[in-house]
Amino acid sequence: MDKKGFDTRTVLWVFYIVLVLIMTYFLYNYIDDLASGEGFNKKYFVNDLGLTFDAISSANGDLEITYSNLEDYDIAFAENFVKIQDEAQVYYFVNDKNFQSFSGNLNLKPQDKLVINKNNNVVSVNAKKDG
Amino acid sequence: MQKKMDKKAQIFDLTKEWIVWIVKAIVFFVVASTIIIIVNIPLSSEFKTDGLRHSLLRQHLIYDENCLAYHNERTYPGIVDIKKFTQANLEKCFSTQNYGIQLTLSADTLNIIKLNEKLNKFEFCFDKKNFYCSNTTYYVLVKDNNMEKQGTLNIAILSLK
């Protein structure tokens, strides 16, 4: 009987420790994401990029906008939205059908520059190596 | 008699154990939730860019030669070309499923155009909790053939929060 009781208690303690480890892991990731500002950066970047696309169509004339100091972003551009892949961060902008807009994916590295170019009614987006 | 007493004691022990477990679970969730809430309060961030978005979209309508701005060699922001104030032209230059727009151009006559009927079918901005609305009137010049007339352009925009 004693041996059986001892076994149950051991199993319970192992369960407690596993539970604490799982909770610590998730809590650490959650706090780290908030404290490091990684989630905030992504949200900010997508909003900024989307607002830029909304502003581009009202600009009379050609323009070029360059983004530098980027993080490791995998961005998807479509007819009316820009989003960071594998994230819930998405911005829907208004599509001007008079423009030939850019659609596709760009994988940006921290040393890259993102260049948005408006030439007549054609909008292009490119990733260029910094420097 | 002894057997009955043992059984009663066993049931009592089992019930007591369950109660202890429930109390432990409640304490565990209260502590976990408190930690998450305490961490979340100073660090959570929210972007409220609705006002800025609406402002950019209004500028898009007024300044863009593809939308309403009069163009003759160069674009004249603030002068509305009456020929461009059509449903087809505005749907082409302002294609969206996320905004409901109502444009009211008032010069000699009153012209109203609604874009994205899906969001425009209700009374404008009936639900301020779920929608962000803006309503701005501009004094404009309306170019009608070779005549320039004074008028107003009201742009009402509705978007989901």
Interface residues (C-beta under 8 A of the other chain):
Chain A: M23 L27 Y30 I31 L34 A35 F40 K43 Y44 N47 L51 D54 A55 S57 S58 A59 N60 N80 Y92 V94 N95 D96 K97 N98 N121
Chain B: A32 I35 I36 V39 N40 L43 S44 S45 F47 T49 L52 R53 L56 L57 Q59 H60 I62 Y63 D64 E65 N66 C67 A69 R74 T75 P77 K92 C93 F94 S95 T96 Q97 N98 Y99
